[in-house]
Amino acid sequence: MKNKWAIILGCSTGHGAAISKQLASEGYGIIGFHLDRGPIKKQAQALEKEIHSLNEGKVKFWNENAADKETMLIRVQEIKSLIKDGYVKLLMHSIAFGSTTNFFQPSPVKQRQMDMTQHVMAHCLIYWAQALLDEGLLLKGSRVLGLTSEGSYKAMEGYGPVGVSKASLEAVVRQIGWELGNKGITANTIQAGITATRALTKISDNWEEWVEETKKRNPMKRLTTPEDVAGLVSLLMSDKADFINCSTIFCDGGEHRSI
Ligand SMILES: NC(=O)c1ccc[n+]([C@@H]2O[C@H](COP(=O)([O-])OP(=O)(O)OC[C@H]3O[C@@H](n4cnc5c(N)ncnc54)[C@H](O)[C@@H]3O)[C@@H](O)[C@H]2O)c1
């Protein structure tokens, strides 16, 4: 394994944690960002330690807002010194953040909430890709990946702002892949099915009902797991995936095909 690194925005739990572990077990260096307090902060520290033992210590986590541009620019310089002659094989957006509300009733979304959700869940990936490219850290074979959901094209209770940000993320990723494809850098979104993570429990009070309905609806009769998604990310790291670009790849057992 050459000196290849993955930057995981949203590394501490759910999809980001599973991707970090999977790639570390394959020898990738892991740079992770998360935003946690209390017991989840401790969980993140334990995960960083676990990764340390998986990939000979090539790991650094920062517990801070990865969407803050000033912080990001400082960290990019630190990342450059950390990975030395290596490069960023993967820039992964796996942040779950945002206002879970409707546009009108019972609690109309505010402009500040919309703007923040858009920035953290979609736009910040543009600035990360720009900064890494400027520093020569994204090279031929590098991947930019984002995680989308059915909510990018379906309306759902409490998913207004996040749904808009998922449509945005897909557009952001498509444009990154379109502009950087001539350098051999690809960008894609993965559409995960319903996954029982912390983020899911925050979208709706009825999330347990949602889980049961999804199990019935899914052709494979189960939920998506973070490990399913981590497996796909691992496949996409292969040179054999070099020509997959500007696409949305489904990792949901066929859930999106089912009513
Ligand atoms: N869970 C699902 O059903 C599902 C389905 C499809 C897509 N997704 C998407 O997958 C992605 C990951 O979500 P998850 O389900 O693994 O949730 P999760 O809550 O388990 O993980 C979210 C991660 O984001 C981090 N985070 C939040 N705000 C941050 C910020 N400002 N800066 C840095 N880190 C921040 C958290 O610390 C955590 O590491 C999200 O984009 C989500 O929309 C989830």
The ligand as a Tripos MOL2 file, in Angstrom:
@<TRIPOS>MOLECULE
LIG
   44    48     1     0     0
SMALL
NO_CHARGES

@<TRIPOS>ATOM
      1 N1        -28.9040    6.6780    8.3710 N.am      1 LIG1
      2 C1        -29.5420    6.6220    7.2270 C.2       1 LIG1
      3 O1        -30.6390    6.0420    7.0990 O.2       1 LIG1
      4 C2        -28.9390    7.2920    6.0080 C.ar      1 LIG1
      5 C3        -29.4160    6.9340    4.7280 C.ar      1 LIG1
      6 C4        -28.8740    7.5630    3.6130 C.ar      1 LIG1
      7 C5        -27.8680    8.5280    3.7650 C.ar      1 LIG1
      8 N2        -27.4390    8.8360    5.0160 N.ar      1 LIG1
      9 C6        -26.4000    9.8640    5.1500 C.3       1 LIG1
     10 O2        -25.2220    9.2950    5.6730 O.3       1 LIG1
     11 C7        -24.4330   10.3340    6.2510 C.3       1 LIG1
     12 C8        -23.9050    9.8540    7.6130 C.3       1 LIG1
     13 O3        -25.0040    9.7170    8.4890 O.3       1 LIG1
     14 P1        -25.1280    8.5430    9.5530 P.3       1 LIG1
     15 O4        -26.4470    7.9340    9.3310 O.co2     1 LIG1
     16 O5        -23.9070    7.6940    9.5240 O.co2     1 LIG1
     17 O6        -25.2300    9.4300   10.8960 O.3       1 LIG1
     18 P2        -24.4370    9.4900   12.2560 P.3       1 LIG1
     19 O7        -25.2290   10.4190   13.1050 O.co2     1 LIG1
     20 O8        -24.1280    8.1380   12.7760 O.co2     1 LIG1
     21 O9        -23.0130   10.1630   11.8610 O.3       1 LIG1
     22 C9        -22.8950   11.5280   11.5920 C.3       1 LIG1
     23 C10       -21.4590   11.9850   11.7460 C.3       1 LIG1
     24 O10       -21.4010   13.3820   11.3980 O.3       1 LIG1
     25 C11       -20.6020   14.0570   12.3820 C.3       1 LIG1
     26 N3        -20.8980   15.4800   12.3160 N.ar      1 LIG1
     27 C12       -22.0920   16.1230   12.4690 C.ar      1 LIG1
     28 N4        -21.9390   17.4460   12.2540 N.ar      1 LIG1
     29 C13       -20.6300   17.6470   11.9510 C.ar      1 LIG1
     30 C14       -19.8450   18.7840   11.6110 C.ar      1 LIG1
     31 N5        -20.3860   20.0100   11.5190 N.pl3     1 LIG1
     32 N6        -18.5120   18.6160   11.3850 N.ar      1 LIG1
     33 C15       -17.9410   17.3840   11.4920 C.ar      1 LIG1
     34 N7        -18.6390   16.2640   11.7770 N.ar      1 LIG1
     35 C16       -19.9610   16.3960   11.9980 C.ar      1 LIG1
     36 C17       -20.9290   13.3390   13.6860 C.3       1 LIG1
     37 O11       -19.9660   13.6310   14.6830 O.3       1 LIG1
     38 C18       -20.8900   11.8910   13.1760 C.3       1 LIG1
     39 O12       -19.5470   11.4650   13.1020 O.3       1 LIG1
     40 C19       -25.3380   11.5690    6.3370 C.3       1 LIG1
     41 O13       -25.0230   12.4640    5.2920 O.3       1 LIG1
     42 C20       -26.7250   10.9880    6.1310 C.3       1 LIG1
     43 O14       -27.6380   11.9100    5.5890 O.3       1 LIG1
     44 C21       -27.9280    8.2370    6.1370 C.ar      1 LIG1
@<TRIPOS>BOND
     1     1     2 1
     2     2     3 2
     3     2     4 1
     4     4     5 ar
     5     4    44 ar
     6     5     6 ar
     7     6     7 ar
     8     7     8 ar
     9     8     9 1
    10     8    44 ar
    11     9    10 1
    12     9    42 1
    13    10    11 1
    14    11    12 1
    15    11    40 1
    16    12    13 1
    17    13    14 1
    18    14    15 2
    19    14    16 1
    20    14    17 1
    21    17    18 1
    22    18    19 2
    23    18    20 1
    24    18    21 1
    25    21    22 1
    26    22    23 1
    27    23    24 1
    28    23    38 1
    29    24    25 1
    30    25    26 1
    31    25    36 1
    32    26    27 ar
    33    26    35 ar
    34    27    28 ar
    35    28    29 ar
    36    29    30 ar
    37    29    35 ar
    38    30    31 1
    39    30    32 ar
    40    32    33 ar
    41    33    34 ar
    42    34    35 ar
    43    36    37 1
    44    36    38 1
    45    38    39 1
    46    40    41 1
    47    40    42 1
    48    42    43 1
@<TRIPOS>SUBSTRUCTURE
     1 LIG1         1 GROUP 0 **** ****
